[in-house]
Amino acid sequence: MKVGALIPTMGDRQSISFTFKRAVEMGVEWIVCINKKSPTVDLWNKYLDGLQVLYSVNCDVVLLLEDDDYYPVQYLQEMIEQWEKNGRPSLLGLQQTMYYHIYANKYHIFNNQNHCAAFCTLVSKEAKLPPLNESPHFDVELWRINDGKMVSIAHQPVGVKHGNGMVGGKFHNAERFKYFDEDMVMYHKLFDKEAIKYFKEIYG
């Protein structure tokens, strides 16, 4: 089995180096970073271009990664195990999505129903890709046209929110986060020591 990772990026985040390093640590064989300049935060074309490149080198599955989010080292192995266990579906995503605002020390949890955020989705080579669209919601359309499976794993990624650079999505506004992380208990539970050190250096 050949595993690829796709990191679509606007190219304005220092944290991409940590994401790339973590993908290597997880055991990804092929990594594609798509860093085309764009006047908007829309990543739709970058997802399409990157997936087509990885399919062209015969990757069986592609892990969608975002350049400012956190991925545990065990994440890929657990996703592949679930992909195999569930009959190799076109898409594999998580039943719950975690987000953490790095400045406000607040977090939010979504229970996913019809789709999973791109940053925690595994895409098989059998998946149908949506045509280029002006909508910013590539992940919603990807899940709409494919039969995907939602699972739970022990070591899940965290969507890191911060408001730096070109960002999309309303959850970079800390007011939208429901839970305050008193004494940063959740912070230390969600992130490993290497990530905590790295995010402190970047977002200080």
C-alpha positions as CSV (number, residue, x, y, z in Angstrom):
1,M,0.0,0.0,0.0
2,K,1.3,3.5,-0.9
3,V,0.2,6.3,1.3
4,G,0.4,10.0,0.4
5,A,-0.3,13.2,2.2
6,L,-1.6,16.5,0.7
7,I,-0.9,19.8,2.3
8,P,-2.7,22.6,0.5
9,T,-1.3,26.0,1.7
10,M,-1.4,29.7,1.2
11,G,2.3,29.7,2.0
12,D,2.1,32.3,4.8
13,R,2.3,30.1,7.8
14,Q,5.6,29.1,9.5
15,S,3.9,26.1,11.0
16,I,4.0,24.2,7.7
17,S,7.4,22.9,8.5
18,F,6.0,21.1,11.6
19,T,3.2,19.6,9.6
20,F,5.6,18.4,6.9
21,K,7.9,16.9,9.6
22,R,5.0,15.2,11.4
23,A,3.8,13.6,8.1
24,V,7.3,12.1,7.7
25,E,7.2,10.8,11.3
26,M,3.8,9.2,10.7
27,G,5.3,7.2,7.8
28,V,3.8,9.0,4.8
29,E,5.7,7.9,1.6
30,W,4.7,10.8,-0.7
31,I,4.0,14.4,0.4
32,V,2.7,17.1,-1.9
33,C,2.5,20.7,-0.8
34,I,0.4,22.9,-3.2
35,N,1.4,26.5,-2.7
36,K,-0.1,28.4,-5.6
37,K,-0.7,32.1,-5.0
38,S,-4.4,32.9,-4.8
39,P,-6.4,36.1,-4.1
40,T,-8.7,34.2,-1.8
41,V,-8.4,31.7,1.0
42,D,-10.2,29.1,-1.1
43,L,-8.2,25.8,-1.3
44,W,-10.5,23.9,-3.6
45,N,-8.2,24.0,-6.6
46,K,-5.2,23.0,-4.4
47,Y,-7.0,19.9,-3.2
48,L,-7.9,18.9,-6.7
49,D,-4.3,19.5,-8.1
50,G,-2.7,17.7,-5.2
51,L,-4.9,14.7,-5.2
52,Q,-4.4,14.2,-8.9
53,V,-0.6,14.4,-8.5
54,L,-0.7,11.7,-5.7
55,Y,-3.1,9.5,-7.7
56,S,-0.6,9.7,-10.7
57,V,2.1,8.1,-8.6
58,N,-0.3,5.4,-7.6
59,C,-1.1,6.3,-4.0
60,D,-3.8,4.1,-2.6
61,V,-4.9,6.6,0.0
62,V,-4.2,10.2,0.7
63,L,-4.2,11.9,4.1
64,L,-5.5,15.5,3.9
65,L,-3.4,17.7,6.2
66,E,-3.6,21.4,6.9
67,D,-0.5,23.4,7.5
68,D,-1.5,24.9,10.9
69,D,-3.1,21.9,12.5
70,Y,-1.8,19.3,14.9
71,Y,-1.4,15.6,14.1
72,P,-0.3,12.9,16.6
73,V,2.4,10.5,15.3
74,Q,-0.1,7.6,15.7
75,Y,-2.8,9.3,13.6
76,L,-2.0,7.7,10.2
77,Q,-1.6,4.2,11.6
78,E,-4.9,4.4,13.4
79,M,-6.7,5.8,10.3
80,I,-5.3,3.1,8.0
81,E,-6.3,0.4,10.5
82,Q,-9.9,1.8,10.5
83,W,-9.9,2.1,6.7
84,E,-9.0,-1.6,6.4
85,K,-11.4,-2.7,9.1
86,N,-14.3,-0.8,7.5
87,G,-13.8,-2.3,4.0
88,R,-11.6,0.5,2.4
89,P,-14.4,3.1,2.0
90,S,-13.9,6.0,-0.5
91,L,-13.5,8.4,2.5
92,L,-12.7,7.9,6.1
93,G,-13.3,10.7,8.7
94,L,-13.8,11.2,12.4
95,Q,-17.1,11.1,14.3
96,Q,-15.9,14.1,16.3
97,T,-13.8,17.1,15.3
98,M,-11.7,19.0,17.8
99,Y,-10.7,22.6,17.5
100,Y,-8.5,24.6,19.9
101,H,-7.9,28.4,19.8
102,I,-4.3,28.8,20.7
103,Y,-4.5,32.4,22.0
104,A,-7.8,32.3,23.9
105,N,-7.3,28.8,25.4
106,K,-10.7,27.8,24.3
107,Y,-11.9,24.6,22.5
108,H,-14.8,23.3,20.6
109,I,-16.0,19.8,19.7
110,F,-18.2,19.0,16.7
111,N,-20.2,15.8,16.3
112,N,-20.0,15.1,12.6
113,Q,-23.1,13.9,10.9
114,N,-22.9,14.2,7.1
115,H,-19.3,15.2,6.5
116,C,-16.0,15.5,8.2
117,A,-13.6,18.5,7.9
118,A,-10.8,18.0,5.3
119,F,-8.0,18.2,7.9
120,C,-9.1,14.8,9.4
121,T,-10.2,13.0,6.2
122,L,-8.5,10.1,4.5
123,V,-9.3,9.8,0.8
124,S,-8.9,6.6,-1.2
125,K,-7.9,6.5,-4.9
126,E,-11.5,5.3,-5.6
127,A,-13.0,8.5,-4.4
128,K,-14.8,10.8,-6.8
129,L,-13.4,14.3,-6.9
130,P,-15.8,17.3,-7.2
131,P,-15.3,19.6,-10.1
132,L,-13.7,23.0,-9.5
133,N,-16.2,25.3,-7.7
134,E,-16.3,28.8,-6.3
135,S,-17.5,27.5,-2.9
136,P,-15.0,27.4,-0.1
137,H,-16.4,24.1,1.2
138,F,-14.4,21.4,-0.7
139,D,-14.8,18.9,2.2
140,V,-18.6,19.2,2.2
141,E,-18.9,18.5,-1.5
142,L,-16.3,15.7,-1.3
143,W,-18.4,13.9,1.4
144,R,-21.7,14.6,-0.5
145,I,-20.6,12.7,-3.6
146,N,-18.8,9.8,-1.9
147,D,-19.8,7.0,0.4
148,G,-17.7,7.7,3.5
149,K,-17.3,6.2,6.9
150,M,-17.1,8.0,10.2
151,V,-15.0,6.4,12.9
152,S,-13.4,7.1,16.3
153,I,-9.7,6.8,17.0
154,A,-7.6,7.2,20.1
155,H,-5.2,9.8,18.8
156,Q,-7.1,12.4,16.7
157,P,-5.8,15.6,15.1
158,V,-6.7,19.1,16.4
159,G,-7.7,22.0,14.3
160,V,-5.6,24.9,15.6
161,K,-7.2,28.3,15.4
162,H,-5.2,31.5,15.6
163,G,-6.2,34.2,13.2
164,N,-2.8,34.7,11.6
165,G,-2.2,35.1,7.9
166,M,-4.9,34.3,5.3
167,V,-7.5,32.3,7.2
168,G,-10.9,31.1,6.4
169,G,-13.7,29.9,8.6
170,K,-15.5,31.6,11.4
171,F,-13.8,29.7,14.2
172,H,-10.7,31.8,14.1
173,N,-13.0,34.1,16.1
174,A,-12.5,33.0,19.7
175,E,-15.9,34.2,20.7
176,R,-17.4,31.2,18.8
177,F,-15.7,28.6,21.0
178,K,-17.9,27.1,23.7
179,Y,-15.4,25.7,26.3
180,F,-12.8,27.7,28.2
181,D,-9.7,25.6,29.0
182,E,-9.1,26.6,32.6
183,D,-5.5,25.9,33.7
184,M,-4.9,24.6,30.2
185,V,-5.7,21.0,31.1
186,M,-7.2,20.2,27.7
187,Y,-4.3,21.9,26.0
188,H,-1.8,19.5,27.6
189,K,-4.2,16.6,27.0
190,L,-4.6,17.3,23.3
191,F,-1.0,18.2,22.2
192,D,2.2,16.3,22.7
193,K,5.3,18.0,24.1
194,E,7.0,18.6,20.8
195,A,3.8,20.3,19.4
196,I,3.4,22.4,22.5
197,K,7.0,23.6,22.2
198,Y,6.6,24.3,18.5
199,F,3.3,26.2,18.8
200,K,4.7,28.3,21.6
201,E,7.6,29.3,19.4
202,I,5.3,30.3,16.6
203,Y,2.3,31.8,18.4
204,G,4.0,32.7,21.7
